[in-house]
């Protein structure tokens, strides 16, 4: 039967490792839980930045560079 999780081996600088262990203990969590949350947040932020970049490029292609341009497009859409 296949496992639903993958196991990794990760190397951390000693200070970061100690801080992570301390935080996990203070929050009554495992180190794995702490790392999973950190990775989820990082990946979420990266996805947001990619979407932001895509939107920014799309807006520039529409000639949107200022808030006034946004207002102009909204007005045009209403008419």
Contact map, one row per residue, 1 for C-alpha under 8 A:
1110000000000000000000000000000000000000000000000000000000000000000000000000000
1111000000000000000000000000000000000000000000000000000000000000000000000000000
1111110000000000000000000000000000000000000000000000000000000000000000000000000
0111110000000000000000000000000000000000000000000000000000000000000000000000000
0011111000000000000000000000000000000000000000000000000000000000000000000000000
0011111100000000000000000000000000000000000000000000000000000000000000000000000
0000111110000000000000000000000000000000000000000000000000000000000000000000000
0000011111000000000000000000000000000000000000000000000000000000000000000000000
0000001111100000000000000000000000000000000000000000000000000000000000000000000
0000000111110000000000000000000000000000000000000000000000000000000000000000000
0000000011111000000000000000000000000000000000000000000000000000000000000000000
0000000001111101100000000000000000000000000000000000000000000000000000000000000
0000000000111111100000000000000000000000000000000000000000000000000000000000000
0000000000011111110000000000000000000000000000000000000000000000000000000000000
0000000000001111111000000000000000000000000000000000000000000000000000000000000
0000000000011111111100000000000000000000000000000000000000000000000000000000000
0000000000011111111110000000000000000000000000000000000000000000000000000000000
0000000000000111111111000000000000000000000000000000000000000000000000000000000
0000000000000011111111100000000000000000000000000000000000000000000000000000000
0000000000000001111111110000001001000000000000000000000000000000000000000000000
0000000000000000111111111000001000000000000000000000000000000000000000000000000
0000000000000000011111111100000000000000000000000000000000000000000000000000000
0000000000000000001111111110000000000000000000000000000000000000000000000000000
0000000000000000000111111111111001000000000000000000000000000000000000000000000
0000000000000000000011111111110000000000000000000000000000000000000000000000000
0000000000000000000001111111100000000000000000000000000000000000000000000000000
0000000000000000000000111111100000000000000000000000000000000000000000000000000
0000000000000000000000011111110000000000000000000000000000000000000000000000000
0000000000000000000000011111111011000000000000000000000000000000000000000000000
0000000000000000000000011001111111000000000000000000000000000000000000000000000
0000000000000000000110010000111111100000000000000000000000000000000000000000000
0000000000000000000000000000011111110000000000000000000000000000000000000000000
0000000000000000000000000000111111111000000000000000000000000000000000000000000
0000000000000000000100010000111111111100000000000000000000000000000000000000000
0000000000000000000000000000001111111110000000000000000000000000000000000000000
0000000000000000000000000000000111111111000000000000000000000000000000000000000
0000000000000000000000000000000011111111100000000000000000000000000000000000000
0000000000000000000000000000000001111111110000000000000000000000000000000000000
0000000000000000000000000000000000111111111000000000000000000000000000000000000
0000000000000000000000000000000000011111111100000000000000000000000000000000000
0000000000000000000000000000000000001111111110000000000000000000000000000000000
0000000000000000000000000000000000000111111111000000000000000000000000000000000
0000000000000000000000000000000000000011111111100000000000000000000000000000000
0000000000000000000000000000000000000001111111110000000000000000000000000000000
0000000000000000000000000000000000000000111111111000000000000000000000000000000
0000000000000000000000000000000000000000011111111100000000000000000000000000000
0000000000000000000000000000000000000000001111111110000000000000000000000000000
0000000000000000000000000000000000000000000111111111000000000000000000000000000
0000000000000000000000000000000000000000000011111111100000000000000000000000000
0000000000000000000000000000000000000000000001111111110000000000000000000000000
0000000000000000000000000000000000000000000000111111111000000000000000000000000
0000000000000000000000000000000000000000000000011111111100000000000000000000000
0000000000000000000000000000000000000000000000001111111110000000000000000000000
0000000000000000000000000000000000000000000000000111111111000000000000000000000
0000000000000000000000000000000000000000000000000011111111100000000000000000000
0000000000000000000000000000000000000000000000000001111111110000000000000000000
0000000000000000000000000000000000000000000000000000111111111000000000000000000
0000000000000000000000000000000000000000000000000000011111111100000000000000000
0000000000000000000000000000000000000000000000000000001111111111100000000000000
0000000000000000000000000000000000000000000000000000000111111111100000000000000
0000000000000000000000000000000000000000000000000000000011111111000000000000000
0000000000000000000000000000000000000000000000000000000001111111000000000000000
0000000000000000000000000000000000000000000000000000000000111111100010000000000
0000000000000000000000000000000000000000000000000000000000111111111011000000000
0000000000000000000000000000000000000000000000000000000000110011111010000000000
0000000000000000000000000000000000000000000000000000000000000001111111000000000
0000000000000000000000000000000000000000000000000000000000000001111111100000000
0000000000000000000000000000000000000000000000000000000000000000011111110000000
0000000000000000000000000000000000000000000000000000000000000011111111111000000
0000000000000000000000000000000000000000000000000000000000000001011111111100000
0000000000000000000000000000000000000000000000000000000000000000001111111110000
0000000000000000000000000000000000000000000000000000000000000000000111111111000
0000000000000000000000000000000000000000000000000000000000000000000011111111100
0000000000000000000000000000000000000000000000000000000000000000000001111111110
0000000000000000000000000000000000000000000000000000000000000000000000111111111
0000000000000000000000000000000000000000000000000000000000000000000000011111111
0000000000000000000000000000000000000000000000000000000000000000000000001111111
0000000000000000000000000000000000000000000000000000000000000000000000000111111
0000000000000000000000000000000000000000000000000000000000000000000000000011111
